[in-house]
Amino acid sequence: MTHQHRPWGYSNEQATSQGAAPDWELHEETLAVRAGLARSGFGETSEAMYLTSGYTYDSAEQAVHSFTDEVDHFVYSRFANPTVSMFEQRLAAIEGAEYCVATGSGMSAMFSAVACLVEAGDHIVAAASMFSSCYVVLSEILPKWGITVEFVKGSDPDVWAKALTKPTKVVFIESPSNPMLDVVDIQMVSDLAHKVGATVIVDNVMASPIMQKPLKHGADVVMYSATKHIDGQGRVLGGAILGSFDYIQGSLNPFIRHTGPTLSAFNAWVLVKSLETLSMRVNRMNESAQEVAEFLSNHPKVASVNYPGLKSHPGFEINKKQMSGGGTTLSFEISGGSEELFKVMDKLKVIDISNNLGDSKSLITHPASTTHRRLDPATRASMGISQSLARLSVGLEHASDLIKDLQQALQ
């Protein structure tokens, strides 16, 4: 459907009724409010929600031409929906991508982004530190299809070069990673991957499209759990995949349309409205996370802090090159193991215990027993996830209150 990639409305008639598209390059904060805007004949201010599964045609011939993409017309909401398309166009404009396809969850986005490219006999290279469900997809599910997967630790160019000496179909990177906040040099890996014909997919969930734009650093595809910063208020699930016209139309859309990981119109409407405040929320959360990370790094009961915005972080210099900040999430270890950490978590008065992240409310979790519980102890240990590790997603509360809360809990 040609309407999916137009950044300024999805039909010429509507673009005219809303005013001609600006003849200058809009700032991403303006795009977050205006891109993809598609008003009905009622001229509503807030974006409309189209809760419909199907669409009618003026004639049998129009139906035929709609299914062959000769006519710009919606055919079925598993394929495309006006509200979902608004979200896709708006996020693509913010990301600087040619196309975006929305899905029902972040994991459906991750799986679809990779699975649409591979078949039996193909090889995948992936950064070793990642969210547990992504690791399960790559280490357990795809190998059942006859696909081999190699995991690479760290961001050493020699290690990546060695891994990418043979034909590779996909390179999958999560940077920064969840929950260790490991940073991978996206440009370096992309340059190496393209020499062997691989498509580079970056899971950009922890950074968000505000802090990092992987396509500008050589990546081919970006994916998100829109549940995180994009909604950022704990309301709906969603996912998104962004890339070139060739990737979306040639590989992803046929897979998506027939397997059906569709985003609902209601969730898309919530996400459209959330994009309007994404930049403000993420930048504020990033500023507070930096303050909290600096406080924890100087606390005597905290053994270590993982946050790309700290000079002590191994990936600090790489992070400065490809991110505009350290991000909204950090992890830290305290002395005494999980028993002592649980005491600290239970004493918190402002910060909630929850396994979500990127939320307007600050949330803390124990990855070893929650988000990464599915992994065996050896795999968790190889990722650096210990029993004394906590992951803290910093929200919109004032940084001083978060620091006071952590201070009293650590005492």
N, C-alpha and C positions, 0 to 999 in steps of 0.2 A: 504494500500500500504506500503510495508516494507521500501521503500526508504525514507519515511518521517522522520524517527528518526535517521538515520545514521549521526553522527556529522562530518564525514570527507569524503565528496563526497557522491554521491548516487548510485554508482555502483562499483563493484570490478575492472572492466576494467578501469574506469576513475581514481580510486584511484591509480592504478598501473601506469597509464600514467602521473599522477601528482606527483608521488613519494609515497612511503609507508607512512602511517600515523605515526606521531612521537610517539616514545615509552616513552615519558614523558608527564606530565600534562601541557598543555599550559595555559598561562595567558589569562584572558578574553579579554584583548586588542588585543592579537594575534588572538584569536578565532573570534573577531569582523571583522577581515580582511580575515581570511582563512576558517573558519568553513563552511561546506556545499558547498564549491566551486565545481562546476560541469562544466567543460569545454567540449565543443563540439570537433569534430575532427579537427576544425580549430585552436585550441589552443589559443583562444582569451585571452588577459590579463584581460580586464574588463568582468564581468559576462554578459552572453548573455541574451537577452530578448526574451522569447518564446510567441509571440502573436498568439496563436492558441486556438481554442475552442475544437478541437478533435484530435484524433490520429489514425494512420492506423496500421494494423496488417499483419504479414507475411502469416497468414492462419486463417481460421475460428476457428480452434482449439486453436490458440493462443489468439484469442478474448475471447473465453469461459474461458480459464484459467486466463486471465487478470481480468475478472470480478469476479472470485472466489478467487483472490489474490494468485493463485498458481504460477503465473508468475509476475515478477516485471516489470510492463508495465503501462504507463499512459493510462487512458481510456477516461477521459473527464475532462475539466478544471474546472468544478464545483466541482469535487472531488479532483483533484490535478493537478498541473502544474509545470514544471521544475523550472521556475523562482520563483514561490511562494514557492516551496519546499526548494529552497536555502535560502530564507528569514526565513522560519520556522526552518530549521536546525541551522542556524546561531544564531537566537535569543534563541533557546533552549540551545545551547552550552553556551551562555553568562549567561543565567539564571540558568543553572545547572538543567534543567528539562529533563525528558525522551522524551517528545513529545511536539510539538507546532502545533496549527492549526491557520492559519491566516484568518481574516474576513475583510469585506469591510469597517468597521468603529469600533470605540471603543464601541459604544452602541450596535452594533450587537454582539460584543464579550461579553459584559456584559450580555445581554439578553440570548444568547445561552448558556453561561457557567452555568447560573442558571436554565433556562427552561428545559434543557436536563435532569435534575435530578428530577423534581417535577411532581406531578400529584394531582388531586383533593383529598383533605383531608390532604395533607402534611403541615408541619409547617416550617417557615423560621424565623431565628433571625438575625437581622442586626444592625450594628452600626448606630446610629441616624443621624450623621452628614455625608453628602455625596452630590455629584453632583445631581442637580435637576432631570435630566432624569433618573438616577438610582433610585431616590426616587419615581418617577412616576411609573416606572416598578414594584417596590415592593409594593407600596401602592395602586395603581389603576388597573394595568393590570393583575398581577398575582392573586389578590383576585377574579377577574371575573372567574378564573378557579377553584375556590373553595379552594384556598391556603390561609392559615392564616400567617400573618407577624407581628412580634413583634420587635419594635425598642428599642435599649438600648443606653442610653446616657453615654458618658465617658468611662473610663477604670477601674472602680471600680470592683475588683474581686467578691465581694459579689453580686453586681447588676447583673453581667453576670452569676454568679452561679445560682441565682434565676431564671433568664430567661431560663437557660438551665437545668431545672429540668424535662422536659418532652421530649418525642421523637421529634427530630428535624432533618429535612432532609438536610437543608443548613444553614450555617452561612456566612453572607456576610459582609465583612469589607472593608472600604475605609480608608486607613491610610498612610500618613496624608490625611485629608479630604479636599475637595474643597468646599468653599474657606477659612474655618476657621482654617485649618491646625491642626485639632484635631488629637491626636495620640492615637492609641489603642495598647495594649500589645498583639501582635499576638500570641506569645507562650502561654500566659496565657489563652487566649480565645480558642486557638486550643486544648489545653489540656482538657478544660472543654467540648468543643464541641464533641470531639472524644468519651467521656464517654457516650454520648447519641446517638452516631452513625451518627453525622452530618459531611458533607463535608464542609470544610472551604475554601471559595473563597475570595481572597484578590484583590481588585482593587488597583494596585500599580502604577497608572498613575502619581501621584504627586511625587513619589520618583524616579521612573525609575528603570530599572534593575541595574543601576550603584550604586545608593545610598542604595538600599534595596533589599534583596532576601528573600521574605516571606517563600519560601519552606524550607529554613534553620531554620526557626522559627516555624515550625509545620504546616504551611498551606498546603492544598492539591492541590489547583489550584490558579494560578495567571493570571490576565487578564490586558490588556493594551489597551488604545487608542494609537495606533502607530502614529497617527496624531501629538501627542504632542512631547516629547523629541526624540522619535525614528526617525521620520522624522526631526522634530525640525527646519524646515526651511519654514514652511507654504505652502507646495506644494501639498501634497496628503493626502487623508483619508486612514485609515487602522486600524485594530484591531488585537489582538492576544490573544490566550488562551493557557496556558501551564500547564501541569500536568503529571500524571503517564500514563503508557501504558493502564492500566485497565480503567481509567477514559476516556481517549481520545477514545480508540477503543470501549469500552463497552457502553458509554453514549453519548459522544459528537459527534463523527463522524456520527452515524446514523441520529442524529438531523440535523447536518450541511449539510450533503449530500442531504437530502430531502427538507430542507427549503431554502438552497441556498444563505446564506449571504457571497458570495465568494469575495475574494480579487482579483482585476485585476492583470494581469501579469505586466502591466506597473507600477502600484503603488508598487507592490512587488519589482520590479527592483530598483525603487527610494529608497525604504526602505532598501534594501540590501546594497546599496552604503552609505546610511546614517549611518548604523550600524558601518561602518569603523571609523567614527569620534565621535560616541556617547559618549565614555568615556571622551575624551578631552573636548567636548562641555559641558557636564553636570558638570564635576568637576570645570571647569572655571566659569560656571554660579552659581554654589553653593558657590564658594568663594566670588563672587561679591554680591550674595544675603545676605550673612552673613554681609558684610560691610554695605550694604544698610539698613538692618534690625537694625543694631546697631545705624546707623545715625538717622533713624526715631524714634527709641525708646528714643532718647535723645532730640528730637525736641519739643519745647514748644507747638506747635499747633497740635501735634499728641497725641491723647488721649490714644491709645493702639496699640500694634503691635503683630500680631500672627505669630510666626516663631519658629519652633521646635529647631533651633540652638541657641536661646536665653535662658539664665538661668531663665528668668522670665516666660518662657512657662511652663504650668502645666505638659506637657508631656516630658520635657527636659531629665529626667533620662531614661525614656523608650526609647526615641529617640536615645540616646547614645548607648543603648543596641542593637538596631535593624537597625539603619541607620548609614551610614558612614559620614553623614553631615546633615545639616538642610534642604537641598533641594534647589530648584531654585525659589520657589514661596513663597510669603508672603502676608498677608493682614493687613490693618491698618485702624484705625478710626481717623477722625479728628473732632474737635468741630465745631458745626454749621449745622449739617445735610447735606442732599444731595445738597442743593443749594451752600453751601460753598465748598463741595467736588468737585462739577462740575466746579467751578471757578478754583480750583487747577488743575484739569485734563486738562481744556482748555488752561492753560498757559504752559503746558509741551512742550518743544521744541525738545527733543530727544526721549522720551518715547511715543509710539503710543497708542491711544485708540483702543482697540480690545478685543474681548471676547475669543480669543485663549490663550494658555499658552504653556510653554516648547519650545518656539521659540527662534531662534538666535537673534531676535529683542525683546527688552523689551516692554512689553504690559501691559496696565492697563485697568481695567474695573470696573463697578459699579454692583456687582452681583445682588442686589435687583431689578434692572431694566433690567438686561440682562440675564445672565446665570441662575439665580434662580427666574426669574420673574414668571415662571409657577406655583410656589408654593404660597399658600395662606399666608397672612401676619402672621398668628399665627404660621404656620410651619416655616417660615423664622425666626421669633423671637425665636422659640425654638432651632434653630440651631445657634443663635447668629448673624444672618445676618441683620444688621441695615441699615438704609438709609444713614448713614455716613461711611459705610465700603467700602473700595476699595481693589481689589485684584491686586497685582503687580507680573507679571512674569518677572524675571530678565534674560536678554539675554547676548549676548557676547560683548556688548559695554564695554568700560573701566569703572570700578566702580566709578572712580572719576567724570566722565561725568554724570553718572546717579545721583550721589549725588548732583552735582551742579544743574542739571535740577530740581530735587525735591526741593532743597533749594530755587531756584528763584521762583518756582511755589508756594511754601508755603508762601513766603513773600508777 
